[in-house]
Amino acid sequence: LGGWNLEKKKYRTLTIRREGLTVPSKPSFGLMDGVTSDPAVGGYDWSYVGAFFRANYGYKGRYLAEFSCRYDGSSTFPENSKWGFFPSASVGWRLSEEKFMAWSDRWLDNFKIRASWGRLGSQPDSEYPYQSVFSTSEGYFLFDGTRYPTGINTPSLINPNLTWEKSTTKNLGFDFTFLQSRLTFTADIFERKVTDILIPGGKDYPALIGDDDLPFENAGILKTTGFELQAKWSDKLANGFRYSVGVALSDDKAKVVSYPSNPTNKIGDGVLYKGYTVGDIWGYVTGGILQEGDFDGVGANGKPLYHGPYFKGGQAYPGYIWYQDLDHDGVITTGLNTVDDPGDRKVIGNNAPRYRYNITANFQYKGFDLDLMFQGVGKRDYWLSSTSSYWGNGAGSWEVYNNSWTPERTDAKFPMYGSGTGSYAQTGYLLDASYIKLKQVILGYTFPRALINKIGLEKLRLNLAAYNLFTISDMPKYYDADYLSDAYPPKRTFSVGIQVGF
């Protein structure tokens, strides 16, 4: 199989301004009597071209091979690096077809080993990241109603040698079918390495260069490893009852191998550094909630005197959280905010979903059928940092409010409501975001053809469907366990359907 594809995009803008709004409540061009500025035209062109090829070979159903490749060109890259060649190959061996496996014919239907290697390329989001472009700006002085002088802005630094990001994947897989296709099992392990990732300022530049927007470099490397498992059992009983149950489990872990843009290994939300495991959460180790006995009376300023090193955030009060002094320097700090000196913080969890799974089941008997699907995540940490919707520095959360510290409720789970001390990422309030959800239930009945043919119908089916019936999770109930967001609350959906065929 061979092919060729072309894509071209033209984007144009036209901006025109007019002054003299005569009716403020009617912002219409037709109701303006002032000066009209010259139209400003903008836009860009973008194009892509690619050729692809694939060849398959099979010998006696035992030995399988496939080779494919792409040769792609994009206008987003400079002339010397527009094109990229991306090959891939896979082989398979069906051991169950070999003579030396004849002893297993009674129970083994298929046994195949697969191996593959492939590389793909990706482009940057911007249209021409390798071009240094001037722009204009209006002046700051007004002469006869016109702002002068018009300025020409210095263009940002660019890298003329940008090229494709490359994603290379290795995969080893096993396929099994047993007992006349009643039991199937598939297993895959893989490694994906993305190289030449475009990152800002991949090289060292002197401070006197005078530009904070450093050019992009193909310098980042990200490595992901993981596995996928699938198993399914299907059967039919003597009374005509059919059923099948399937389970799927997958997991992956991504790690930054190279990120020269951060030579000091700074840490923070969304900050990448060499050795960073995607999803790591840096935070404090929670010591507990300060009580009145932790203070030495009242100072001259009328505020409680607290001499311990286990507080962060200014003046301490009873009901505030204290943190453990991990570096034993007597104060709670962020240090140099780097991997080597994080102060009193450490990696306390990871918010990447791990051990994702789903369970499916289907049952059929005398026209009735039932489909079930569960899905979930086996391991995931989440730091809920919203001070307005959770911790009480704004509207807050009813759950936190009813379980927060007061002088009469000193054994409360949360600190004093609105204190703000809970908004720092920490171990004591890190949430378990694993969950299991009944994603869908569909119950249907198909009427016997002999019955509906009498009224001129070929098919008549009724079904009831329900989606997101329940979720088991430790997350707040107003958070969607799938998306970890309170922007849109979880929804249950119910539907009734009928299918009629003539």
N, C-alpha and C positions, 0 to 999 in steps of 0.2 A: 504494500500500500504506500502510495506517495501522494503528497499534496503541497499546495502553495496557498498562502493567504496574505492579503493586503488589508491594512487598516489606515484610514486617514481621518483626521479630525481638524476641523476649522472652527475656532471660537472667536467671535467678534463682539465688541462692546461699543456702544455709542452713548456718550454722556453729554447732556446739554443743560445749562442752568439759566434761570431767569429770575429777575428781581421784581419787586413792586406788587406784593400780595394785597389786593384791594379788599378782599373779604376774608379775614383770618379763619373763619370756620369753613371756608371752601378752598382748600389748597389745590387749585386747578390752574394749569398753564393758561387757559383762556381768560382767566380773571386776573392776570398779571399785566401791568402796564409799564414795567421797568425795563432795564437793560437785559438783553439776551446774550449770553456768552457764546463764543464759537464752540461748535461741537468738538468733543475730544474722542478720538477713535483709538481703541485698543484691541487686544486679543493676541492669539498665537495660533500656530499650526503645529500639528503633531502627526507623526506617521510611524508605522511599524510594518515590517515585512518578514515573513518566515517561510521556510520550507521544511517539510517533515517527511520522514520515511520510516516504514516499519516492515520487518520481514519475520515470518514465523516458520518454524520447521518442526515436524513431528515424525517419529519413526516407530511404527508398530504400536502406537499408543503407550510407549514406554519412555522414550527420550524426547524431551520437549525443549525448544530453545526459541528465544525471541530477541531480536535486536531492533532498536529504534534510535532515531536521532533527530535533533532539530538544529537548524541553522537560522538564527534570528538576528535581525537588524533593527535598531531603534534610533529615532532622531533625538532622543534624550541624551545621547552620548556624543562626544566629539568624534571627528572623522577617523582618528586612528584606533578607536575602540568601539565602533558602532555594532560590530558583529560578534556573535558568540556561538560556539559549537557545543551542543549539549547532548551527549550520547547516553544510552542506557541499555542494559542487557539483563536477561534472566534465563535460567535453566531449570528444568524440572526432571525428576526421575521417579517413575511409578514403579516402585519395588514390587508392588502386588502383582504386576504382570510378568515378573521374572520366574523362571522355572524353579529356582531354589526356594521360592515362597509358596510352592504348590501345597505344602502341608497346612497352610492357613486358609485355604479356599472356602472352607465351610463356615467360617465366621468373619473373615476379613475381606471386605468388598474392594477397598481401595486404600492404598498407602502411598503417598507421594511426598517427596522432599523437594522444596523449592529454594532457590537462592537468586538474589537480584542485586544489581548495582545500577544507580542512575544519577544523573545530574541535570538540574534545571536552572534557569537564570531568571532574575527578576530586575525590574527597572525602578528608578526612583519616582517619587510622587510628583516632583516638580518637572516642568517641561524642559527647561534648559539650564540645569545646575552648573554646567561648565562655562557659561557665558558671563562675562563681567559687564553689567549694564548700568549706564548712568540714569539718574532720575532728576527731576526738577522739583523745586519747592518755591512757594510764594515768599516774597520778602517781608520784612518786619516794619517798613516805613511807608507812610501814606502820603502820596503827592497827587493833588487834584483828584481825589477819589480812587486812586489806583495804588496798589501795594507794590513797592519796589525795594530792592532789585530782585529779579528772579534768580534763584540760586541753582547751581548744578551740584548735586550730591556726589561725593566720592563713592565709586562702586565698591562692593565688598570683594574680599579676596576670593579667588576661585582656583580650582584644581583642574588643569586641562587634561588630566589623564584618568578621569573617572571611567569605570567599566562596570560590567554586570556583576551583581551579587550572585553567588553560586551556592546552590543547595544540593549536597551529595548525600544520598540515602543508600544504606546497605540493609538487606533484609534476609532473614533465614526463616523458612516456614515449613510446617508439617501439616498434611491433610490426612485424616483417617475416616473411613466409613466402615461400620461393623454391622453384622447381623441383618443382612439384606436391607441395608440402608435405614435401619431403625435408629441407629446411633451414629452421629457425625461429630467430629472433633477437629478443630483447627487451632494451631498455635503459631505465633509469629514473634520474633524478636527483631528489633531494628535499632539502627543508629543513624541519626541525621545530623550532618555538620554543615552549617551555613558559614561560608567564608566570604571575604571581600565585602563585608557589610559596610554600607555607607554610614560613617559616623563623623561628627564635626570635630575638626582639629585633631586628627589622628597623630600629627607630628608636633614636636616642640617648636614654638614660635617665641621670639623675644618680646618682652613686654612693650618695648618702644614701637612695636609694629602699628599700634594705634587703632586696632579694630577688634572689637569683642566677638564679632561674627566670623569665626575661623572657617576656612573652606572645608568641604567634605573630603574624606579620604576613604578608600576601600581598605579598612584596617580592622574591622571587628570580626570576631569569630564566636559562634554560638554552637554548642554541641548538645544534642538531645538523644537520650536513650530510653527505650521502653519496650513493652510487650503487649500483645493482644491474644486473648484466649476466647474461644467460642465452642459451646457444646450444645447439642440438641438431640432429644429423644422423641421419636414419633412412632405410634403404633395404632393398631386397630384390633379391638376385641371381637370375640365370636358373636356377640350380640349386636355388632355394627357400631359400637361406640368408638369414635376416633379421638385421639388426643395427641398433643405435642407440647413439650416444655423445653425452652431454650434459655441458656445463661451466657452472658458475655461479660468479660472483665478486661480492662485495659489500664495501663499506667505509663507515664512518661515523666522524665525529669530533665530539665534544661539547665545548662550551666554556661556562664560566660568564660570562654577560653582566653580571649584577647580583647582589650578595650583601652587602647593607648590614650584616648581622650581624657581618661581619669588616672593620670600617673601616680597620684598620691592615694588612690583607693578611697576617695571620699564616700561616705554612706549617707543614705536618706531615702525618702519615698521616691521610687521610680529611678533612683540613681544607679547606673551600672558601673561595675568595676570587675577587674580580673578575679575569677574565683567565685563570683556571685552566682548563687543558685536562684533561678528565677522564682520569685514569690517570697523570698526570705523577709521576715519581719524582725527589725531591730527594736528592742525595747528594754525597759527596766524590770528588775525583779521586785515584785510588790512585797513590802514588809508587813503592812497592815494599815489600820486606821488609827490615827493619833487620838488618845483619850485625854481627859483633863489631868490625869495623874502624870502625864508625860511632860508637863509644863512646870516651870519654877516661878509661879506667881505671875504678877503683872509688872511690866516695865514702866519707866517714867512717861512713856508715850501712851500709856493706858492699854497697850497690847500685850498679849501673853508672851512670856519669855520661854523660848525653846532653844536649848543648847546642843541638841543632837545633830548629827550630820545627815540624818536620813530624810530630808525633806527637799523638795525642788519646787520653786515657783514663788519666791518672796516670803512674805510674812506667813508664819504657820499658825493654825488655829486647831482646837479640838474638832475632830470630824474630818480632817484632811488626811490624805494618804501619805505614808512614808515609804521610802525605797531603800533597798539594801545597797551599801557602799561597796561595790564589787572591787574597785581598785584601791580601797583602804587608804584614801587620801584625806578623809574627814569631811568631804563635801560631795554633793551629788551634781555631776556635770556631764556634759557630752564630750569631754576631752577635746581632741583635735578633730573630732567628727570623722575619723578614718577607721579602716579595718584594724590597723595596728594600735590605735588609741581611740577607742569608742567611748571613753569615760566609764560610766557605770552601766552601760548597755551591753547587750549581747543578742545573738539571734535567738528569739523566743518562740518562733513558729514559722510556718510557711503557708501563704494563702493560695498556692496553686492547687487545683483539684487533683487528688491522687486516688487511685483505685476506683475509677469510674465503672459502673456496672449497670446492666439491665437484665430483667427477667421477663420472659414472654411466655404465654400459655394460650393454647387454643383447644377448645372442646367442641365436638359435633356429635349430635345424636337425634335421629328422626326429625330432621328439619331445623332443630335448634342449634345455635352455635354461640359460643362465648369466647371473646378475646380479652386478654388481660396483659397489661404491660406495666412493670415497675421499673423505675430508674433511680439511681442514687450515686453518691460519692462516699467512699469509705473513709477518707481522711482529708481534712482541710481545716486550717486555722483562719480566723478572721478577726482583725482588730476594727471594732466599730468606733470610729473617731469622731462621728458627728456630734459636736457640742450642742447644736441647736435641737436636733430631733431625738437625742438619746441622753446626753449627760446633764442637760438642764441649764445650759447657758442661754437658752432660748425657750422655745415651746416645751422641749424636753420630752421625756417618756413617762407614762403612767407607771410602768413597771419599776423604773429607777426611782421615781418619786416615792412610791409606797414602800421601798426597801432601802431608803437612804438614812444616813446617820442623823440622829437628833440627840440632845442631852438625855432624853427619856428612852432612846432606842440605841444604846451604845454597841449592841451586837449586830448592827445592820450589815447587810452585804455590801452596800455602796456607800461612798463617802457623803459628806454633807452636800445636799442638793444645790447645784449651781456653783460649787466651789472651784470647778475647773481642774482639780487635781486628778480626776479620772480620765482626762482627755489625752494624757501621755500614754503611748503604747507600753503595756506592762503585762506581766504574767498573770496577775490576779484576776483580770477581766478579759483575757483573751478568750474568744468564743470558739466553740467547736462547730464548724460549719458543715460537717458531714450530715447526710440526710438520706432518707429513702422516701420515694413518692410513688403513689399509685397514679401513674400518668394517664392511663385510659382504660375504660371498661366498655365493651360493646357487646350487647346482647341482641341476637337476631333470630328471626324465624322465617323460613322459606316454605310457603305452602306447597303441598304436593301438586305436581303437574296434573295428575289425573283429576284432581278436584277443581283446579282453576280453569282447565281446558273447557269445562262445561259452560263457563261464562265468557269464553272467548279470550282468555288470557294465556300468555306463554310463561309469564313469571310474575309472582307477587311475593314481596319480601317486606317485612317490618323490622325495624331495628331501633333500639334505645342505646344512646351513647352518653357517657359521662367522662369528663376530663379533669384531672387534678383533684380527685376526690379527697385525698388526705395526704399529709406530709408529716413524717416523724423527724424532728430536728430540734436542736437546742437554740437555734436562732430565734430572735424575737418574732412573734407571730405575724407582724406586719411586714416582715422581710421575705421576699421571694427567695427560696433556697437555691433556685437555679442561677439567678443573676445577682444575688446578694445586694439587693437594692430595695429601698422603700419608696422609690419614685412611682412605681406601679404595684399596688398590692396584689397578692396571689388571687387568682380568679378560678372559681369552679364553673364549668360549662356543662350544660345538659342539652341534649337534642333528641328529637324523635323524627324518624325518617320512614318513608315508604317508597319502594321501587315497584313499578308496574311495567310489564312488557307485553306487547300485543303481537 
